[in-house]
Amino acid sequence: MPKKMSFEDAKAAWLKEFVKGRSWAQMMDDRDAEMDAKAIASMTPEYLAIWKRAAKETEAENNQ
């Protein structure tokens, strides 16, 4: 049976294994970059064309 750990000891062990010397900000930057890459990869040419057309329409409305 594994030795019981206090919450703080378990948290410290998890952080040591998971964080691997990175700061919280670095971990969140990595996560943001990962999510951005997934979003960009999912943008099809058709999807981008819809948003480009919408931007042109909005610009035209704003210039009237």
N, C-alpha and C positions, 0 to 999 in steps of 0.2 A: 504494500500500500504506500502511495507517495506521501512524503512528509507534508503536513499541513503548513500553509504559509499564511501570514497575515495579509490583509488586503494591500498594504503598502509594499510588502516584499513581492507579492505577485505582480503588482503594477510595475515595480522597478524591473523585475525580470522580463516582463512583456515589453517594456520600453527598450530595454537593452537589446532584445532580440529583434524587435520591429523597427526601431528608430535607427539603429546602427550608426550612431554618432551625428545624425542630422538634426537640425533644429526643427521645431514645429513649422516655422515659416517655410523651410526648405521642403518639408513633406507636403505641405499644402500647395506649394508652387509645382511640385512634381505631379500632384493629383490634378491641378488645374491644367497643366500641359497635356496630361493624358486625356482629360475630358475634352479639351479643345481639339486634339488630334482626332478623336472619335467623331466629333461634330463635323469637322472639315471633311473627313472621309465619307460621311454620309450625305454630303451635299452633291446631288446629281446635277448635271448640266440643266436639266429641266427645272429643278428647284431654284437654281441660281438665276435662270432666265425669268422666273416668276418674280423674284425679288428685284431684279434689275428693272423689269417693266413697272413694278409698283413704285420704285424710287423715281423713275422718270415721270410717272403720273403725278406723284406727290409734288415733285419739283415744278411741274407745269402748273399745278393748282396754286402753289405758293407764289408763282411769278405773275399771276393774273391780277 
